[in-house]
Protein backbone atom coordinates (compact mmCIF):
# COMPACT_ATOMS: atom_id res chain seq x y z
CA UNK A 1 0.00 0.00 0.00
CA UNK A 2 2.77 2.42 0.86
CA UNK A 3 4.43 1.82 -2.52
CA UNK A 4 1.15 2.60 -4.28
CA UNK A 5 0.88 5.86 -2.37
CA UNK A 6 4.46 6.77 -3.29
CA UNK A 7 3.78 6.37 -7.04
CA UNK A 8 0.84 8.76 -6.90
CA UNK A 9 -2.24 6.72 -6.07
CA UNK A 10 -4.53 8.16 -3.44
CA UNK A 11 -6.27 6.46 -0.54
CA UNK A 12 -9.53 6.76 -2.48
CA UNK A 13 -7.95 4.99 -5.47
CA UNK A 14 -6.88 2.07 -3.29
CA UNK A 15 -10.32 1.76 -1.72
CA UNK A 16 -11.94 1.84 -5.17
CA UNK A 17 -9.74 -1.04 -6.31
CA UNK A 18 -10.57 -3.03 -3.19
CA UNK A 19 -14.27 -2.45 -3.77
CA UNK A 20 -13.94 -3.83 -7.29
CA UNK A 21 -11.93 -6.84 -6.06
CA UNK A 22 -14.35 -7.76 -3.27
CA UNK A 23 -16.23 -10.48 -5.21
CA UNK A 24 -12.98 -12.04 -6.39
CA UNK A 25 -10.88 -12.06 -3.23
CA UNK A 26 -13.63 -12.38 -0.63
CA UNK A 27 -14.73 -10.36 2.35
CA UNK A 28 -12.04 -11.41 4.88
CA UNK A 29 -9.16 -10.56 2.53
CA UNK A 30 -10.81 -7.27 1.66
CA UNK A 31 -10.99 -6.37 5.35
CA UNK A 32 -7.29 -7.23 5.73
CA UNK A 33 -6.47 -5.05 2.73
CA UNK A 34 -8.53 -2.17 4.15
CA UNK A 35 -6.58 -2.47 7.38
CA UNK A 36 -3.35 -2.21 5.36
CA UNK A 37 -4.69 0.90 3.61
CA UNK A 38 -5.58 2.44 6.98
CA UNK A 39 -2.07 1.71 8.28
CA UNK A 40 -0.40 3.24 5.22
CA UNK A 41 -2.77 6.20 4.79
CA UNK A 42 -4.93 6.91 7.83
CA UNK A 43 -8.24 8.61 7.15
CA UNK A 44 -8.49 12.23 8.12
CA UNK A 45 -11.63 13.22 9.94
CA UNK A 46 -12.48 16.78 8.97
CA UNK A 47 -15.42 17.00 11.38
CA UNK A 48 -13.16 16.42 14.41
CA UNK A 49 -10.96 19.45 13.65
CA UNK A 50 -11.93 22.59 15.52
CA UNK A 51 -11.71 26.03 14.01
CA UNK A 52 -9.41 28.31 15.96
MDAnalysis code that builds the backbone (N, CA, C; Angstrom):
import MDAnalysis as mda
import numpy as np

u = mda.Universe.empty(156, n_residues=52, atom_resindex=np.repeat(np.arange(52), 3), trajectory=True)
u.add_TopologyAttr("name", ["N", "CA", "C"] * 52)
u.add_TopologyAttr("resid", np.arange(1, 53))
u.add_TopologyAttr("resname", ["UNK", "UNK", "UNK", "UNK", "UNK", "UNK", "UNK", "UNK", "UNK", "UNK", "UNK", "UNK", "UNK", "UNK", "UNK", "UNK", "UNK", "UNK", "UNK", "UNK", "UNK", "UNK", "UNK", "UNK", "UNK", "UNK", "UNK", "UNK", "UNK", "UNK", "UNK", "UNK", "UNK", "UNK", "UNK", "UNK", "UNK", "UNK", "UNK", "UNK", "UNK", "UNK", "UNK", "UNK", "UNK", "UNK", "UNK", "UNK", "UNK", "UNK", "UNK", "UNK"])
u.atoms.positions = np.array([
    [0.810, -1.174, 0.000],
    [0.000, 0.000, 0.000],
    [0.861, 1.248, 0.000],
    [1.906, 1.235, 0.798],
    [2.772, 2.418, 0.863],
    [3.427, 2.681, -0.487],
    [3.813, 1.638, -1.206],
    [4.426, 1.822, -2.522],
    [3.425, 2.434, -3.498],
    [2.182, 2.024, -3.434],
    [1.148, 2.605, -4.283],
    [0.975, 4.084, -3.989],
    [1.014, 4.461, -2.738],
    [0.885, 5.863, -2.370],
    [2.071, 6.670, -2.873],
    [3.257, 6.063, -2.869],
    [4.460, 6.772, -3.295],
    [4.495, 7.000, -4.802],
    [3.791, 6.174, -5.587],
    [3.781, 6.369, -7.038],
    [2.634, 7.266, -7.494],
    [1.848, 7.773, -6.549],
    [0.841, 8.758, -6.900],
    [-0.605, 8.349, -6.714],
    [-0.856, 7.118, -6.336],
    [-2.236, 6.715, -6.073],
    [-2.699, 7.309, -4.756],
    [-3.976, 7.595, -4.669],
    [-4.528, 8.156, -3.440],
    [-5.193, 7.055, -2.623],
    [-5.539, 7.388, -1.411],
    [-6.268, 6.464, -0.542],
    [-7.591, 6.070, -1.188],
    [-8.252, 7.033, -1.808],
    [-9.530, 6.759, -2.481],
    [-9.338, 5.793, -3.650],
    [-8.235, 5.921, -4.378],
    [-7.953, 4.986, -5.473],
    [-7.814, 3.560, -4.959],
    [-7.086, 3.406, -3.857],
    [-6.880, 2.072, -3.294],
    [-8.192, 1.466, -2.814],
    [-9.036, 2.264, -2.205],
    [-10.322, 1.759, -1.720],
    [-11.228, 1.396, -2.894],
    [-11.164, 2.167, -3.978],
    [-11.945, 1.843, -5.169],
    [-11.530, 0.498, -5.752],
    [-10.240, 0.242, -5.801],
    [-9.744, -1.041, -6.311],
    [-10.206, -2.178, -5.408],
    [-10.128, -1.983, -4.109],
    [-10.566, -3.031, -3.187],
    [-12.057, -3.309, -3.323],
    [-12.832, -2.276, -3.568],
    [-14.267, -2.453, -3.767],
    [-14.525, -3.303, -5.009],
    [-13.773, -3.056, -6.058],
    [-13.936, -3.830, -7.287],
    [-13.471, -5.275, -7.111],
    [-12.467, -5.493, -6.269],
    [-11.926, -6.838, -6.063],
    [-12.718, -7.680, -5.064],
    [-13.612, -7.068, -4.327],
    [-14.348, -7.764, -3.269],
    [-14.949, -9.104, -3.717],
    [-15.657, -9.183, -4.836],
    [-16.234, -10.476, -5.214],
    [-15.191, -11.537, -5.571],
    [-14.008, -11.101, -5.951],
    [-12.983, -12.038, -6.394],
    [-12.093, -12.531, -5.261],
    [-11.797, -11.670, -4.296],
    [-10.875, -12.064, -3.228],
    [-11.590, -12.397, -1.928],
    [-12.856, -12.042, -1.820],
    [-13.632, -12.381, -0.634],
    [-13.590, -11.299, 0.422],
    [-14.549, -11.383, 1.307],
    [-14.727, -10.361, 2.345],
    [-13.577, -10.325, 3.355],
    [-13.125, -11.466, 3.877],
    [-12.037, -11.409, 4.878],
    [-10.746, -10.792, 4.326],
    [-10.377, -11.136, 3.105],
    [-9.158, -10.564, 2.525],
    [-9.333, -9.079, 2.239],
    [-10.550, -8.683, 1.886],
    [-10.808, -7.269, 1.659],
    [-10.661, -6.486, 2.955],
    [-11.147, -7.042, 4.059],
    [-10.987, -6.371, 5.353],
    [-9.519, -6.253, 5.728],
    [-8.732, -7.295, 5.454],
    [-7.291, -7.228, 5.727],
    [-6.628, -6.160, 4.873],
    [-7.031, -6.057, 3.616],
    [-6.466, -5.048, 2.730],
    [-6.865, -3.643, 3.177],
    [-8.099, -3.478, 3.636],
    [-8.532, -2.173, 4.148],
    [-7.734, -1.780, 5.383],
    [-7.415, -2.744, 6.214],
    [-6.579, -2.467, 7.383],
    [-5.192, -2.010, 6.945],
    [-4.660, -2.621, 5.882],
    [-3.355, -2.212, 5.363],
    [-3.421, -0.799, 4.790],
    [-4.523, -0.462, 4.127],
    [-4.693, 0.900, 3.609],
    [-4.744, 1.881, 4.768],
    [-5.471, 1.549, 5.820],
    [-5.579, 2.444, 6.976],
    [-4.238, 2.620, 7.675],
    [-3.404, 1.584, 7.680],
    [-2.073, 1.713, 8.278],
    [-1.176, 2.615, 7.433],
    [-1.266, 2.476, 6.107],
    [-0.398, 3.241, 5.216],
    [-0.879, 4.675, 5.042],
    [-2.204, 4.867, 5.008],
    [-2.766, 6.204, 4.791],
    [-3.990, 6.363, 5.672],
    [-3.787, 6.753, 6.920],
    [-4.930, 6.907, 7.826],
    [-5.922, 7.943, 7.309],
    [-7.193, 7.682, 7.562],
    [-8.242, 8.609, 7.150],
    [-8.165, 9.866, 8.001],
    [-8.433, 10.978, 7.380],
    [-8.488, 12.230, 8.124],
    [-9.940, 12.585, 8.354],
    [-10.261, 12.891, 9.574],
    [-11.630, 13.219, 9.944],
    [-11.757, 14.730, 10.036],
    [-12.361, 15.325, 9.043],
    [-12.479, 16.778, 8.972],
    [-13.414, 17.299, 10.063],
    [-14.437, 16.527, 10.397],
    [-15.418, 17.003, 11.381],
    [-14.839, 17.112, 12.796],
    [-13.739, 16.377, 13.068],
    [-13.164, 16.423, 14.411],
    [-12.224, 17.609, 14.607],
    [-11.851, 18.290, 13.529],
    [-10.955, 19.447, 13.651],
    [-11.772, 20.661, 14.056],
    [-11.240, 21.400, 15.031],
    [-11.930, 22.586, 15.517],
    [-11.326, 23.817, 14.877],
    [-12.179, 24.760, 14.545],
    [-11.705, 26.031, 14.007],
    [-11.155, 26.873, 15.137],
    [-10.023, 27.472, 14.915],
    [-9.407, 28.307, 15.959],
    [-9.650, 29.763, 15.693],
])
